[in-house]
Amino acid sequence: MSAPNAFATDCRYPTKFKSMLLTLLKSKIHHATVTGSSLDYEGSLTVSADLAELVGLVPYEKILVSNLRNGERFETYAICGQARQGIIELNGATAHLGKIGDRLTIMSFARYTPQEVATHRPRIVLLNEKNEVIRYDEGGCRGSFKIVGE
């Protein structure tokens, strides 16, 4: 028997689960390059405002961050930096969990009813080493990535 397809669109939810809230990926910034850090700042992760807006991250939203170089995973909150500067900065204690040049995956999650799950699509961007968008999924059909700049 093969494993279920994660992108199947015909999932059915038993009636007894209709009131359950499911936690799903809401936004993801993939391969973000750390551009700075500030140990003396009170905390958080600074994200260029344009990147945050593109994936629907709002200031002070809880995020889960994974560092692709060292495997560290941590929770913090997002704050917006200057737009169109490609800023990704580790602040406060998170400055100990990475260094300039590290590649991060920044994720936010939200809770949805089974009815909302049926139409939910996360907003995902893939960045190059300069934190420029090279691929963007605006939440359309699952797997419908747009190639930027072609």
KOLKOLSE-864259 format. One line per field, with one value per atom (N, C-alpha, C): residue in three letters; atom name; x, y negated, z; chain; residue number from 1. Coordinates in Angstrom, 2 decimals. Layout:
// residues N
code: (Ala,...)
site: (CA,...)
u: (X,...)
v: (Y,...)
w: (Z,...)
unit: (A,...)
pos: (NUM,...)
***
This chain:
// residues 150
code: (Met,Met,Met,Ser,Ser,Ser,Ala,Ala,Ala,Pro,Pro,Pro,Asn,Asn,Asn,Ala,Ala,Ala,Phe,Phe,Phe,Ala,Ala,Ala,Thr,Thr,Thr,Asp,Asp,Asp,Cys,Cys,Cys,Arg,Arg,Arg,Tyr,Tyr,Tyr,Pro,Pro,Pro,Thr,Thr,Thr,Lys,Lys,Lys,Phe,Phe,Phe,Lys,Lys,Lys,Ser,Ser,Ser,Met,Met,Met,Leu,Leu,Leu,Leu,Leu,Leu,Thr,Thr,Thr,Leu,Leu,Leu,Leu,Leu,Leu,Lys,Lys,Lys,Ser,Ser,Ser,Lys,Lys,Lys,Ile,Ile,Ile,His,His,His,His,His,His,Ala,Ala,Ala,Thr,Thr,Thr,Val,Val,Val,Thr,Thr,Thr,Gly,Gly,Gly,Ser,Ser,Ser,Ser,Ser,Ser,Leu,Leu,Leu,Asp,Asp,Asp,Tyr,Tyr,Tyr,Glu,Glu,Glu,Gly,Gly,Gly,Ser,Ser,Ser,Leu,Leu,Leu,Thr,Thr,Thr,Val,Val,Val,Ser,Ser,Ser,Ala,Ala,Ala,Asp,Asp,Asp,Leu,Leu,Leu,Ala,Ala,Ala,Glu,Glu,Glu,Leu,Leu,Leu,Val,Val,Val,Gly,Gly,Gly,Leu,Leu,Leu,Val,Val,Val,Pro,Pro,Pro,Tyr,Tyr,Tyr,Glu,Glu,Glu,Lys,Lys,Lys,Ile,Ile,Ile,Leu,Leu,Leu,Val,Val,Val,Ser,Ser,Ser,Asn,Asn,Asn,Leu,Leu,Leu,Arg,Arg,Arg,Asn,Asn,Asn,Gly,Gly,Gly,Glu,Glu,Glu,Arg,Arg,Arg,Phe,Phe,Phe,Glu,Glu,Glu,Thr,Thr,Thr,Tyr,Tyr,Tyr,Ala,Ala,Ala,Ile,Ile,Ile,Cys,Cys,Cys,Gly,Gly,Gly,Gln,Gln,Gln,Ala,Ala,Ala,Arg,Arg,Arg,Gln,Gln,Gln,Gly,Gly,Gly,Ile,Ile,Ile,Ile,Ile,Ile,Glu,Glu,Glu,Leu,Leu,Leu,Asn,Asn,Asn,Gly,Gly,Gly,Ala,Ala,Ala,Thr,Thr,Thr,Ala,Ala,Ala,His,His,His,Leu,Leu,Leu,Gly,Gly,Gly,Lys,Lys,Lys,Ile,Ile,Ile,Gly,Gly,Gly,Asp,Asp,Asp,Arg,Arg,Arg,Leu,Leu,Leu,Thr,Thr,Thr,Ile,Ile,Ile,Met,Met,Met,Ser,Ser,Ser,Phe,Phe,Phe,Ala,Ala,Ala,Arg,Arg,Arg,Tyr,Tyr,Tyr,Thr,Thr,Thr,Pro,Pro,Pro,Gln,Gln,Gln,Glu,Glu,Glu,Val,Val,Val,Ala,Ala,Ala,Thr,Thr,Thr,His,His,His,Arg,Arg,Arg,Pro,Pro,Pro,Arg,Arg,Arg,Ile,Ile,Ile,Val,Val,Val,Leu,Leu,Leu,Leu,Leu,Leu,Asn,Asn,Asn,Glu,Glu,Glu,Lys,Lys,Lys,Asn,Asn,Asn,Glu,Glu,Glu,Val,Val,Val,Ile,Ile,Ile,Arg,Arg,Arg,Tyr,Tyr,Tyr,Asp,Asp,Asp,Glu,Glu,Glu,Gly,Gly,Gly,Gly,Gly,Gly,Cys,Cys,Cys,Arg,Arg,Arg,Gly,Gly,Gly,Ser,Ser,Ser,Phe,Phe,Phe,Lys,Lys,Lys,Ile,Ile,Ile,Val,Val,Val,Gly,Gly,Gly,Glu,Glu,Glu)
site: (N,CA,C,N,CA,C,N,CA,C,N,CA,C,N,CA,C,N,CA,C,N,CA,C,N,CA,C,N,CA,C,N,CA,C,N,CA,C,N,CA,C,N,CA,C,N,CA,C,N,CA,C,N,CA,C,N,CA,C,N,CA,C,N,CA,C,N,CA,C,N,CA,C,N,CA,C,N,CA,C,N,CA,C,N,CA,C,N,CA,C,N,CA,C,N,CA,C,N,CA,C,N,CA,C,N,CA,C,N,CA,C,N,CA,C,N,CA,C,N,CA,C,N,CA,C,N,CA,C,N,CA,C,N,CA,C,N,CA,C,N,CA,C,N,CA,C,N,CA,C,N,CA,C,N,CA,C,N,CA,C,N,CA,C,N,CA,C,N,CA,C,N,CA,C,N,CA,C,N,CA,C,N,CA,C,N,CA,C,N,CA,C,N,CA,C,N,CA,C,N,CA,C,N,CA,C,N,CA,C,N,CA,C,N,CA,C,N,CA,C,N,CA,C,N,CA,C,N,CA,C,N,CA,C,N,CA,C,N,CA,C,N,CA,C,N,CA,C,N,CA,C,N,CA,C,N,CA,C,N,CA,C,N,CA,C,N,CA,C,N,CA,C,N,CA,C,N,CA,C,N,CA,C,N,CA,C,N,CA,C,N,CA,C,N,CA,C,N,CA,C,N,CA,C,N,CA,C,N,CA,C,N,CA,C,N,CA,C,N,CA,C,N,CA,C,N,CA,C,N,CA,C,N,CA,C,N,CA,C,N,CA,C,N,CA,C,N,CA,C,N,CA,C,N,CA,C,N,CA,C,N,CA,C,N,CA,C,N,CA,C,N,CA,C,N,CA,C,N,CA,C,N,CA,C,N,CA,C,N,CA,C,N,CA,C,N,CA,C,N,CA,C,N,CA,C,N,CA,C,N,CA,C,N,CA,C,N,CA,C,N,CA,C,N,CA,C,N,CA,C,N,CA,C,N,CA,C,N,CA,C,N,CA,C,N,CA,C,N,CA,C,N,CA,C,N,CA,C,N,CA,C,N,CA,C,N,CA,C,N,CA,C,N,CA,C,N,CA,C,N,CA,C,N,CA,C,N,CA,C,N,CA,C,N,CA,C,N,CA,C,N,CA,C,N,CA,C,N,CA,C,N,CA,C,N,CA,C,N,CA,C,N,CA,C)
u: (0.84,0.00,0.89,0.61,1.44,1.02,1.95,1.69,0.68,-0.14,-1.12,-0.44,-1.04,-0.52,-0.84,0.20,0.01,-0.76,-0.81,-1.50,-2.86,-3.37,-4.68,-5.73,-6.65,-7.69,-9.02,-9.08,-10.36,-10.43,-9.71,-9.75,-11.16,-11.57,-12.89,-12.68,-13.50,-13.41,-14.65,-14.49,-15.65,-16.43,-17.73,-18.62,-18.16,-17.63,-17.24,-16.08,-15.38,-14.26,-14.63,-15.88,-16.27,-15.95,-15.92,-15.64,-14.16,-13.34,-11.92,-11.19,-10.24,-9.37,-8.06,-7.60,-6.35,-5.30,-4.08,-3.00,-2.23,-2.21,-1.56,-0.57,0.37,1.30,0.52,0.78,0.15,1.11,2.37,3.36,4.72,5.53,6.90,7.81,8.93,10.02,11.16,11.51,12.48,13.82,14.91,16.29,16.62,16.00,16.35,17.78,18.57,19.96,20.04,20.66,20.85,21.79,21.32,22.12,22.69,22.23,22.73,22.20,22.76,22.28,22.57,21.75,21.91,21.60,22.64,22.49,21.82,22.05,21.52,20.05,19.49,18.07,17.23,16.02,15.19,14.70,14.78,14.34,13.67,13.36,12.61,13.52,12.89,13.59,13.09,14.00,13.63,13.58,12.46,12.24,11.90,12.52,12.17,10.66,10.11,8.66,8.02,8.68,8.09,7.99,8.98,8.92,7.83,7.74,6.70,5.31,5.12,3.81,3.49,4.48,4.27,3.70,4.16,3.67,2.61,2.25,1.18,1.61,2.90,3.36,3.03,2.53,2.23,3.18,3.45,4.34,3.88,4.83,4.65,3.98,3.84,3.29,4.33,3.86,4.73,5.22,6.52,7.11,7.99,8.14,9.08,10.17,11.42,12.55,13.47,13.93,14.92,16.15,17.31,18.58,19.10,19.23,19.62,21.09,21.92,23.33,23.56,22.96,23.28,22.13,20.97,19.84,19.06,19.46,18.73,17.31,16.37,14.98,14.58,13.90,13.48,12.22,11.48,10.29,10.61,10.07,10.19,9.02,9.15,8.12,8.78,8.01,8.52,8.33,9.32,9.16,9.60,9.06,9.36,10.51,11.42,12.52,12.22,13.15,12.98,12.72,11.73,11.35,12.44,12.46,13.34,14.83,15.18,16.58,17.07,16.16,16.54,16.99,16.46,16.91,16.33,17.21,16.86,17.85,17.38,18.29,17.84,18.81,18.59,18.78,17.79,17.85,17.78,18.43,18.40,19.02,18.40,18.94,19.06,18.22,18.30,19.61,20.30,21.59,22.62,22.41,23.30,23.02,21.90,21.46,21.80,22.54,22.94,23.96,24.44,25.42,25.12,25.71,25.51,25.89,25.02,25.22,24.46,24.01,23.20,21.91,21.39,20.11,19.04,17.92,16.82,15.55,14.69,13.31,12.45,11.61,10.77,9.33,8.66,7.31,6.34,5.11,4.04,2.90,2.12,1.03,-0.25,-1.38,-2.67,-3.61,-4.68,-5.67,-6.87,-7.31,-8.39,-9.42,-10.66,-11.71,-11.52,-12.09,-12.00,-12.55,-13.56,-14.12,-13.09,-12.36,-11.33,-10.14,-9.83,-8.72,-8.92,-10.16,-10.46,-9.99,-9.92,-9.52,-8.24,-7.68,-6.47,-5.25,-4.45,-3.17,-2.17,-1.05,-0.05,0.60,1.11,1.85,3.33,4.05,5.43,6.33,7.49,8.50,9.80,10.54,11.89,12.81,13.86,14.78,16.13,16.84,18.23,19.13,20.44,21.38,21.35,20.76,20.62,19.24,18.47,17.10,16.17,16.41,15.51,14.60,13.35,12.37,12.68,12.84,13.03,11.84,11.00,9.79,8.76,7.52,6.44,5.17,4.59,3.30,2.34,1.43,0.53,-0.69,-0.66,-1.79,-2.82,-2.43,-3.35,-3.48,-3.62,-3.73,-2.46,-2.62,-1.45,-0.45,0.81,1.86,1.97,1.24,1.27,2.27,3.55,4.56,4.74,4.99,5.29,6.78,7.43,8.84,8.92,9.67,9.77,10.96,10.79,11.90,12.13,11.24,11.42,10.43)
v: (1.18,0.00,-1.24,-2.17,-3.37,-4.40,-5.31,-6.38,-7.35,-7.98,-8.94,-10.14,-10.70,-11.89,-13.13,-13.87,-15.06,-16.14,-16.06,-17.09,-16.63,-15.54,-15.05,-16.11,-16.29,-17.30,-16.69,-15.37,-14.73,-14.18,-14.79,-14.34,-14.52,-13.57,-13.63,-13.66,-14.43,-14.54,-13.93,-12.95,-12.36,-13.43,-13.27,-14.23,-14.57,-13.61,-13.86,-14.86,-15.17,-16.12,-17.50,-17.76,-19.02,-20.24,-20.12,-21.28,-21.39,-20.47,-20.48,-21.55,-22.21,-23.13,-22.43,-22.54,-21.91,-22.99,-22.74,-23.70,-23.36,-24.32,-24.14,-25.27,-25.00,-26.03,-27.17,-28.39,-29.59,-30.29,-30.43,-31.16,-30.50,-30.62,-30.11,-30.94,-31.36,-31.99,-30.99,-30.44,-29.35,-29.85,-29.41,-29.75,-31.22,-31.87,-33.25,-33.28,-34.23,-34.37,-35.39,-35.00,-35.91,-37.03,-38.27,-39.44,-40.20,-39.90,-40.60,-39.99,-40.44,-39.99,-41.07,-41.08,-42.06,-41.38,-40.99,-40.31,-41.20,-42.50,-43.43,-43.79,-43.41,-43.69,-42.75,-43.16,-42.40,-41.06,-40.81,-39.52,-39.67,-38.57,-38.51,-38.23,-38.21,-38.06,-39.18,-39.99,-41.06,-40.52,-40.79,-40.34,-41.57,-41.72,-42.82,-42.89,-44.09,-44.28,-43.73,-43.86,-43.37,-41.84,-41.15,-39.69,-39.24,-39.93,-39.59,-39.77,-40.88,-41.15,-40.12,-39.73,-38.78,-37.45,-37.00,-35.72,-35.89,-37.14,-37.37,-37.34,-37.54,-37.65,-39.03,-39.11,-40.40,-40.64,-41.90,-42.19,-41.49,-40.93,-40.23,-38.87,-38.38,-37.04,-36.00,-34.97,-33.87,-33.12,-32.83,-32.09,-30.96,-29.95,-28.86,-29.02,-28.98,-29.20,-27.99,-27.52,-26.45,-26.94,-26.63,-27.02,-25.83,-26.00,-24.90,-24.51,-25.39,-25.06,-24.20,-24.58,-23.89,-23.07,-23.10,-22.30,-22.90,-24.06,-24.70,-25.05,-24.88,-25.30,-26.12,-27.24,-28.08,-28.84,-29.19,-30.02,-31.42,-32.39,-33.79,-34.52,-35.81,-36.56,-37.42,-37.76,-38.54,-40.03,-40.82,-42.26,-42.65,-43.74,-44.14,-45.13,-44.86,-45.77,-46.56,-47.37,-48.21,-47.35,-47.76,-47.02,-47.09,-46.05,-45.95,-46.03,-45.62,-45.59,-44.15,-43.18,-41.79,-41.50,-42.24,-42.11,-40.87,-40.08,-38.95,-39.01,-39.45,-39.65,-38.88,-38.20,-37.48,-38.47,-38.56,-39.53,-38.85,-39.44,-38.91,-37.53,-36.65,-35.30,-34.51,-34.81,-34.07,-34.34,-35.42,-35.72,-34.63,-33.85,-32.74,-31.50,-31.49,-30.29,-30.30,-31.32,-31.40,-32.50,-32.59,-33.63,-34.19,-35.31,-35.93,-34.93,-34.81,-33.88,-32.58,-32.25,-31.04,-31.15,-30.02,-29.98,-29.48,-30.20,-29.89,-29.56,-28.78,-28.62,-29.24,-30.20,-30.94,-30.55,-30.01,-29.49,-30.07,-30.30,-30.63,-29.66,-29.45,-28.48,-29.16,-28.63,-29.14,-27.96,-28.21,-27.16,-27.35,-26.24,-26.28,-25.20,-25.49,-24.47,-23.50,-22.29,-21.37,-21.97,-22.81,-23.46,-24.41,-25.15,-26.06,-25.30,-24.15,-23.32,-22.93,-22.69,-22.25,-23.24,-24.53,-25.54,-26.26,-25.97,-26.66,-26.31,-27.30,-27.12,-28.06,-27.55,-28.44,-29.34,-30.48,-31.40,-31.15,-30.80,-30.36,-31.12,-31.57,-32.14,-31.38,-31.27,-30.71,-31.85,-32.05,-33.17,-32.67,-33.55,-33.25,-33.77,-33.69,-34.08,-35.57,-36.39,-37.84,-38.18,-37.17,-37.32,-37.95,-37.63,-38.02,-36.83,-37.13,-36.07,-35.43,-34.10,-33.37,-32.47,-32.21,-31.42,-31.84,-31.93,-32.39,-31.60,-31.07,-30.41,-31.29,-31.93,-32.89,-32.25,-30.96,-30.30,-29.82,-29.67,-29.15,-27.66,-26.96,-25.50,-24.91,-23.84,-23.19,-22.83,-23.18,-22.85,-23.82,-24.94,-25.87,-26.99,-26.68,-27.70,-28.55,-29.84,-30.75,-31.01,-30.97,-31.30,-32.81,-33.50,-34.95,-35.32,-36.30,-36.81,-36.07,-35.21,-34.51,-35.03)
w: (0.00,0.00,0.00,-0.87,-0.96,0.08,0.39,1.36,0.78,1.64,1.13,0.51,-0.51,-1.18,-0.33,0.06,0.90,0.16,-1.16,-1.92,-2.43,-1.91,-2.33,-2.02,-2.91,-2.71,-2.33,-2.18,-1.91,-0.48,0.46,1.85,2.40,3.20,3.84,5.34,6.04,7.49,8.11,8.99,9.66,10.41,10.49,11.14,12.54,13.28,14.67,14.77,13.67,13.71,13.16,12.86,12.22,13.07,14.40,15.24,15.62,15.18,15.49,14.69,15.32,14.60,14.31,13.10,12.67,12.46,12.89,12.73,11.46,10.53,9.23,8.97,8.08,7.63,6.99,7.44,6.87,5.90,6.33,5.55,5.69,4.63,4.73,3.85,4.44,3.70,3.74,2.59,2.52,1.99,2.63,2.26,2.49,3.48,3.82,4.36,3.90,4.34,5.46,6.57,7.70,7.27,7.43,7.03,8.21,9.42,10.59,11.87,12.99,14.29,15.31,16.36,17.43,18.75,19.44,20.71,21.75,21.68,22.68,22.47,21.32,21.07,21.94,22.29,23.23,22.70,21.44,20.90,19.56,18.93,17.68,16.48,15.31,14.04,13.14,12.62,11.71,10.30,9.62,8.24,7.41,6.25,5.35,5.19,5.31,5.29,4.02,2.88,1.63,1.62,2.19,2.25,3.22,4.37,5.34,4.72,4.04,3.42,2.34,1.58,0.49,0.99,2.16,2.69,3.77,4.08,5.04,6.50,6.77,8.16,8.69,9.90,10.51,11.69,12.01,13.13,14.41,15.12,16.39,16.25,15.02,14.83,15.25,15.94,16.37,15.14,15.12,14.01,14.54,13.70,13.94,12.91,13.35,12.46,12.54,11.39,11.37,10.62,11.17,10.57,9.78,8.47,7.60,7.77,8.33,8.51,9.75,10.86,12.12,12.70,12.05,12.51,13.67,14.16,15.26,14.81,15.74,15.52,16.72,16.48,17.60,17.25,18.29,18.15,18.62,17.93,18.32,17.65,17.46,16.76,15.70,14.68,13.56,13.80,13.41,13.31,11.90,11.41,10.03,9.98,9.06,8.78,7.53,7.14,5.96,4.72,3.94,2.74,1.67,0.84,-0.32,0.02,1.23,1.64,1.87,1.82,2.03,3.44,4.40,5.79,6.45,7.04,7.89,9.06,10.23,11.36,12.59,13.20,14.45,15.60,16.48,17.57,18.93,19.91,21.27,21.33,22.11,22.32,21.01,20.02,18.76,18.03,18.37,17.75,18.04,19.11,19.43,18.58,17.84,17.13,15.64,15.22,13.83,13.63,12.40,12.08,10.69,10.39,9.08,8.00,7.01,5.90,6.06,7.28,7.47,6.68,6.24,5.52,6.48,6.53,7.44,6.68,7.34,6.90,8.00,7.63,8.57,8.30,9.32,9.13,10.14,9.71,10.64,10.39,11.43,11.37,11.84,11.42,11.86,12.07,12.79,13.07,12.16,11.58,10.61,10.93,10.58,10.68,9.51,9.60,8.46,7.17,7.28,6.08,5.47,6.31,5.81,5.24,5.84,5.37,3.91,3.54,2.18,1.12,1.46,0.48,0.86,2.03,2.48,1.63,1.32,0.65,1.31,1.77,2.39,1.35,1.81,0.95,1.20,0.14,0.26,-0.72,-0.22,-1.10,-0.92,-2.00,-2.00,-2.39,-1.58,-1.81,-2.30,-3.01,-3.37,-2.24,-2.43,-1.37,-1.05,-1.90,-1.65,-1.10,-0.72,-0.22,-1.25,-2.50,-3.58,-3.89,-4.17,-4.45,-5.79,-5.75,-7.01,-7.32,-6.31,-6.54,-5.50,-5.94,-5.06,-5.32,-4.24,-4.32,-3.55,-4.25,-3.62,-3.00,-2.80,-2.17,-3.15,-4.40,-5.41,-5.27,-6.37,-6.34,-5.75,-5.03,-4.44,-5.51,-5.23,-6.16,-7.32,-7.32,-8.45,-8.16,-8.23,-8.00,-9.25,-9.01,-10.09,-10.06,-11.20,-11.31,-11.54,-10.68,-10.75,-11.62,-12.48,-13.29,-14.59,-14.99,-16.27,-17.28)
unit: (A,A,A,A,A,A,A,A,A,A,A,A,A,A,A,A,A,A,A,A,A,A,A,A,A,A,A,A,A,A,A,A,A,A,A,A,A,A,A,A,A,A,A,A,A,A,A,A,A,A,A,A,A,A,A,A,A,A,A,A,A,A,A,A,A,A,A,A,A,A,A,A,A,A,A,A,A,A,A,A,A,A,A,A,A,A,A,A,A,A,A,A,A,A,A,A,A,A,A,A,A,A,A,A,A,A,A,A,A,A,A,A,A,A,A,A,A,A,A,A,A,A,A,A,A,A,A,A,A,A,A,A,A,A,A,A,A,A,A,A,A,A,A,A,A,A,A,A,A,A,A,A,A,A,A,A,A,A,A,A,A,A,A,A,A,A,A,A,A,A,A,A,A,A,A,A,A,A,A,A,A,A,A,A,A,A,A,A,A,A,A,A,A,A,A,A,A,A,A,A,A,A,A,A,A,A,A,A,A,A,A,A,A,A,A,A,A,A,A,A,A,A,A,A,A,A,A,A,A,A,A,A,A,A,A,A,A,A,A,A,A,A,A,A,A,A,A,A,A,A,A,A,A,A,A,A,A,A,A,A,A,A,A,A,A,A,A,A,A,A,A,A,A,A,A,A,A,A,A,A,A,A,A,A,A,A,A,A,A,A,A,A,A,A,A,A,A,A,A,A,A,A,A,A,A,A,A,A,A,A,A,A,A,A,A,A,A,A,A,A,A,A,A,A,A,A,A,A,A,A,A,A,A,A,A,A,A,A,A,A,A,A,A,A,A,A,A,A,A,A,A,A,A,A,A,A,A,A,A,A,A,A,A,A,A,A,A,A,A,A,A,A,A,A,A,A,A,A,A,A,A,A,A,A,A,A,A,A,A,A,A,A,A,A,A,A,A,A,A,A,A,A,A,A,A,A,A,A,A,A,A,A,A,A,A,A,A,A,A,A,A,A,A,A,A,A,A,A,A,A,A,A,A,A,A,A,A,A,A,A,A,A,A,A,A,A,A,A,A,A)
pos: (1,1,1,2,2,2,3,3,3,4,4,4,5,5,5,6,6,6,7,7,7,8,8,8,9,9,9,10,10,10,11,11,11,12,12,12,13,13,13,14,14,14,15,15,15,16,16,16,17,17,17,18,18,18,19,19,19,20,20,20,21,21,21,22,22,22,23,23,23,24,24,24,25,25,25,26,26,26,27,27,27,28,28,28,29,29,29,30,30,30,31,31,31,32,32,32,33,33,33,34,34,34,35,35,35,36,36,36,37,37,37,38,38,38,39,39,39,40,40,40,41,41,41,42,42,42,43,43,43,44,44,44,45,45,45,46,46,46,47,47,47,48,48,48,49,49,49,50,50,50,51,51,51,52,52,52,53,53,53,54,54,54,55,55,55,56,56,56,57,57,57,58,58,58,59,59,59,60,60,60,61,61,61,62,62,62,63,63,63,64,64,64,65,65,65,66,66,66,67,67,67,68,68,68,69,69,69,70,70,70,71,71,71,72,72,72,73,73,73,74,74,74,75,75,75,76,76,76,77,77,77,78,78,78,79,79,79,80,80,80,81,81,81,82,82,82,83,83,83,84,84,84,85,85,85,86,86,86,87,87,87,88,88,88,89,89,89,90,90,90,91,91,91,92,92,92,93,93,93,94,94,94,95,95,95,96,96,96,97,97,97,98,98,98,99,99,99,100,100,100,101,101,101,102,102,102,103,103,103,104,104,104,105,105,105,106,106,106,107,107,107,108,108,108,109,109,109,110,110,110,111,111,111,112,112,112,113,113,113,114,114,114,115,115,115,116,116,116,117,117,117,118,118,118,119,119,119,120,120,120,121,121,121,122,122,122,123,123,123,124,124,124,125,125,125,126,126,126,127,127,127,128,128,128,129,129,129,130,130,130,131,131,131,132,132,132,133,133,133,134,134,134,135,135,135,136,136,136,137,137,137,138,138,138,139,139,139,140,140,140,141,141,141,142,142,142,143,143,143,144,144,144,145,145,145,146,146,146,147,147,147,148,148,148,149,149,149,150,150,150)
***
